Amino acid sequence: MKNFKKLALASVLCTGVCLTAGGQKAAPAIPSDPVIEAHIQEWLKKMTLEEKIGQMCEITIDVVSDFEASKKNGFTLNPAMLDTVIGKYKVGSLLNVPLSVAQKKEKWAEAIKQIQDLSMKEIGIPCIYGVDQIHGTTYTLDGTMFPQGINMGAAFNRELTEKAAAISAYETKAGCIPWTYAPVVDLGRDPRWSRMWENYGEDCYVNAEMGKASVRGFQGSDPNHIGEYNVAACMKHYMGYGVPVSGKDRTPSSISRSDMREKHFAPFLAAIRQGALSVMVNSGVDNGVPFHANRELLTEWLKEDLNWDGMIVTDWADINNLCTRDHIAATKKEAVKIAINAGIDMSMVPYEVSFCDYLKELVQEGEVPMSRIDDAVARVLRLKYRLGLFENPYWDIKKYNKFGSEEFARVALQAAEESEVLLKNEGNILPLAKGTKILLAGPNANSMRCLNGGWSYSWQGHLADQCAGAYNTIYESLCNKYGKENIIYEPGVTYAPYKNDNWWEENQPEIEKSVAAASRADVIIACI
């Protein structure tokens, strides 16, 4: 028993990962830059409370959009709302894709210049804009699309993953966007979970290795000085997001402490040691505690144990969820108190600037200490300095002449080819012989939306057929290769026409038609 106690104690100490002998603070996960730190301290001394709180607030672009003008002229900002958000509330970050669909890089650059001009005039601090460029340049039209994370994990090519992230960074920067909410390093361990495709698979080592490669590609070699062709990475979703008990997205998990530390934490630890500058938090609840309220995981494990000076951002509306969904806060104001004191640095609000009012009241009432505000704001400012936004809030996009190039397309094709997984080939049925009669079935057979998945031109990819109509679906590709006369297309199941966010709805199944057609085919290709 005595030896067992010693062994158990040694195991517990090992899971501390970053405490040195004698309990001393670990070396910084990212070496600090004294020039940047001096600038941060100068700002903290002269900023008002309102200005500090504004830096901790992130608003969706919809709030400052002029939808009527956009119908005529393409995406257009609403100057009055922009002045309210930046001029009055001093908001430090905006996110998301305008009009819920990918934009041309020129339109991105035009909008961000307008935002930055006002931010520098009103606050003297640049805004930081973030988007979900998850598998390539997913929110910039004509950019290079890469396979989803699950495919990149199947390829397990570190160099290729790094190159893909570097291309995505280059093309993201071509629209004056400096920050992407990637890589996704959740462990996908439940096939019922609807976001299995975003991460690199179930294995913590694979996710750690691919996550590190992505961070290198996105950020380059020096996290203190992000280059002109690089962006800040934001690893997500910290952590345990991929194992909800119900299998449904954003629902509770039940993870043991050892599994959390040894498996789910591992990819985030690897990415931080690689220099990842930001992290987005899991929207769910684990063993009764919402991740956005978990001080141990946010402050102790990340900031203190790792001595990491990066920034923690919430996911969409997740501080409000502490009140409206999780019911651990009686009011939205109390939810703000819980989350900020737990270690959140920036709230992806995303619609309500009331976050700023609540937080100001909480500081004045002594419910949130000023030291916590200063720590959060320092992390936001540090990210902006590391990105060089103070010197260049926006830039000339003409120098990004490789955007959407054949060179980049070849890398994407290589990634797609390397990610293919052949489970078996009984009787050497593949490759198919010319003249083979093929029954093509399944809801994904003739859909660019299904071929690309989510985060493709729009959140759920439902506009991919419109944005990528020049490319071939599986049906079109098979017709081109084997002749339309040899393709029997009976999907059996199809998605309903898109209307009012009904992207999950299906038409009435017609599986009997597929079954009947099978007798006329030599082989069946089921796209499910």
Beta strands, then each sheet from edge to edge (+ up, - down):
strand 1: 57-60
strand 2: 93-95
strand 3: 128-131
strand 4: 179-180
strand 5: 234-238
strand 6: 278-281
strand 7: 285-286
strand 8: 289-290
strand 9: 311-313
strand 10: 347-348
strand 11: 438-441
strand 12: 487-489
strand 13: 523-526
sheet 1: 4+ 3+ 2+ 1+ 10+
sheet 2: 5+ 6+ 9+
sheet 3: 7+ 8-
sheet 4: 12+ 11+ 13+
end
